């Protein structure tokens, strides 16, 4: 019953696997930090998180920050 405020995913190239394994209907953190080696605005990560209601906020080094809207 507790809400998750922040989730950080940095799994050395396995980040999408980790994200796909989450039950998004049960666990939808307000903020997501995810390592992303792609410089593309329409990266697989961006497309994936957008479908669950996340909006890109900023990039910090190799980490993308998303907010649930």
Secondary structure, 3 states (H helix, E strand, C coil): CCCCCEEEECCCCCHHHHHHHCCCCCCCCCEEEEECCCCCCCCHHHHHHHCCCEEEEEEECCEEEEEEC
